[in-house]
Amino acid sequence: MKTYEEAHLRSIMKAVSYRLLAAITTTTIVFAFTRRIVLLLGIGAVEAIAKIIRYYIHVKIVVFYRFWLEEASAIFLACREAPG
């Protein structure tokens, strides 16, 4: 595995653990304002799933962007060093 790649499973696990903590925060706030368990569970579930997906996509974009920058830099340096 190259240094700029992050395994899919690792990205998923990071997203899930982060979202669980964030979902607990969100549901606690929802409960504090509404005192309704059904609303807490509904908002917590939708929020957690949507943001896990969003975070996973974000991580992959960042990793791809870093890879692209490294490749572009290598090409640029190779062109500058080429006899000409």
C-alpha positions as CSV (number, residue, x, y, z in Angstrom):
1,M,0.0,0.0,0.0
2,K,1.3,3.4,-1.0
3,T,1.6,6.1,1.7
4,Y,-1.1,8.3,0.1
5,E,-3.7,5.6,0.1
6,E,-6.0,4.9,3.0
7,A,-7.7,1.5,3.1
8,H,-11.5,1.6,2.7
9,L,-12.0,-0.3,5.9
10,R,-9.9,2.1,7.9
11,S,-11.8,5.1,6.4
12,I,-15.1,3.5,7.2
13,M,-14.1,2.7,10.8
14,K,-12.8,6.3,11.4
15,A,-16.1,7.6,9.9
16,V,-18.2,5.3,12.1
17,S,-16.4,6.0,15.3
18,Y,-16.5,9.8,14.8
19,R,-20.1,9.7,13.8
20,L,-21.1,7.7,16.8
21,L,-19.7,10.3,19.1
22,A,-21.3,13.1,17.1
23,A,-24.6,11.3,17.1
24,I,-24.6,11.0,20.8
25,T,-24.0,14.8,21.1
26,T,-26.8,15.5,18.6
27,T,-29.3,13.2,20.2
28,T,-28.5,14.6,23.6
29,I,-29.3,18.1,22.4
30,V,-32.5,16.9,20.7
31,F,-33.6,15.2,23.9
32,A,-32.7,18.3,26.0
33,F,-35.0,20.5,23.8
34,T,-37.8,18.1,23.1
35,R,-37.9,15.4,25.7
36,R,-39.2,13.0,23.0
37,I,-37.4,9.7,22.6
38,V,-39.0,8.9,19.2
39,L,-37.7,12.2,17.8
40,L,-34.3,11.6,19.3
41,L,-34.0,8.2,17.7
42,G,-35.2,9.3,14.3
43,I,-33.0,12.4,14.1
44,G,-30.0,10.4,15.5
45,A,-30.3,7.6,12.9
46,V,-30.8,9.8,9.9
47,E,-28.0,12.2,11.0
48,A,-25.5,9.4,11.7
49,I,-26.0,7.6,8.5
50,A,-26.0,10.7,6.3
51,K,-22.9,12.1,7.9
52,I,-21.0,8.7,7.8
53,I,-21.5,8.7,4.1
54,R,-20.5,12.4,3.8
55,Y,-17.3,11.9,5.9
56,Y,-16.3,8.8,3.9
57,I,-16.6,10.7,0.6
58,H,-14.7,13.7,2.1
59,V,-11.8,11.5,3.2
60,K,-11.5,9.9,-0.2
61,I,-11.5,13.3,-1.9
62,V,-8.7,14.5,0.4
63,V,-6.6,11.4,-0.2
64,F,-7.2,11.7,-4.0
65,Y,-6.3,15.4,-4.0
66,R,-3.1,14.7,-2.1
67,F,-2.2,11.9,-4.6
68,W,-2.9,14.3,-7.5
69,L,-0.7,17.0,-6.0
70,E,2.1,14.5,-5.5
71,E,1.8,13.2,-9.1
72,A,1.6,16.7,-10.5
73,S,4.7,17.7,-8.5
74,A,6.6,14.7,-9.7
75,I,5.7,15.4,-13.4
76,F,6.7,19.1,-13.0
77,L,10.0,18.2,-11.5
78,A,10.7,15.6,-14.1
79,C,10.0,18.1,-16.9
80,R,12.3,20.7,-15.3
81,E,15.1,18.3,-14.9
82,A,14.8,16.8,-18.4
83,P,17.6,17.8,-20.8
84,G,16.3,20.1,-23.2
